Amino acid sequence: MFRIATLILSITLLLAGSGQSLHAENIFQKIARIGASPAKLKADSISAANESGKKAKKHKKNKADITTDPFELSLDENLVVPPVNDKLKPVIVGYMNEVAKKLAQRKVARIETMRSGEVIVATINTNLLFAPNDTVLRSTAQEILSPYRSLLSRGMYKFILTCHTDDTGSVPYTDRLSEARVNAVDAWLSRNIPADVVLVPYALGASEPLYPNDSQSHRAANRRIEIFIVPTETLVDFAKSGKLNSDFH
């Protein structure tokens, strides 16, 4: 019995040693084959694990309602959220049209609507807000932007900001310029407003011109800030309860 136990133990140790040797041989064969260091192999393993974790997290997130975080949505996605019930459309469109008319009376921005009248688009030439190539708001910008801050403070709208430039300068330059400018407008509008109000900025550089950048007037028109005023669930709830009226303008 003792001999049998000794034989089994010897075979076990032999197999274990053989397996360990084969494992080590495979690692160094891989290093020789791909010309990588052990540290590089470790980094690759960590990277693969992280990537797997990201995919898992993303997959889990797709199951949730991503519309609850507007800062993770694209511009187009943000402009259609939240949707408006067909039954409430006439009420909300009528209300938003009244807001648009009041903004248009100031004759500073071009006021339009989209999404069948549910969303207001105010386009302001950046020359009115910034000096050429500057990212600090002019002293006169406050008067131009004040009506929008007043609307935002009501808590019934989601504001989407976009900043566009002409194509003067390199792409990195126009991207940085539009980012700094949209952040400046964002910071001014969000000052002293409720914390739960949503204001989402997008810096679009020279990627979406209104006109070809082939003349001074066209380039001037392409330099613009767009403010999209989107009704929120709060506004929709007021419409449902019949409490949406001119007092909220």
C-alpha angles and dihedrals in degrees: 000000000000090000092050092050091048091050092050091049091050092050091048092052091046093052092046092050091047092050093050091049092051091049092051091046091053092052094051092042088056091049091051092046098050097029093233130140122238088251090056091050090051091049090050090052092050091047091051091049092049091049090051089051092050092051091049091049091048092049091051091048093052088062090058128072101269091186088081089077110053091182090070095050128092120245092259092048092050092052093060098044124126100027119218121233112246090236091058097042097094092051095047095041090051091050094047090049089057090051090049092052091053091050091047091055089071090063093209101105132036105249120204137153133227138181089056092306098312096108127051121215118200114189116197123184108239090223086074092054105034139031114241111294090356128125100196116096116248117246088248093056092084093067091049096048100038096090090054093051088050090053092045092052090060089076093224099101139062111216121212114192125197127181122201132186134191118252097263107131133010124318092251089052096050090044092053092045094052092045094052092046097048089048090052091053090044092052093049096047094046095052113116096356128125114286094234094059112113120228116166121187126203123189107206101170113196094328098107111039120177090214137014110279091240102116141032093251093049092049090049091052091050092056100084149133116223121201114196111197108203124185113242131212088266091061090045090052091052089052091051092052093046092242097116107114143138092279088080096055 
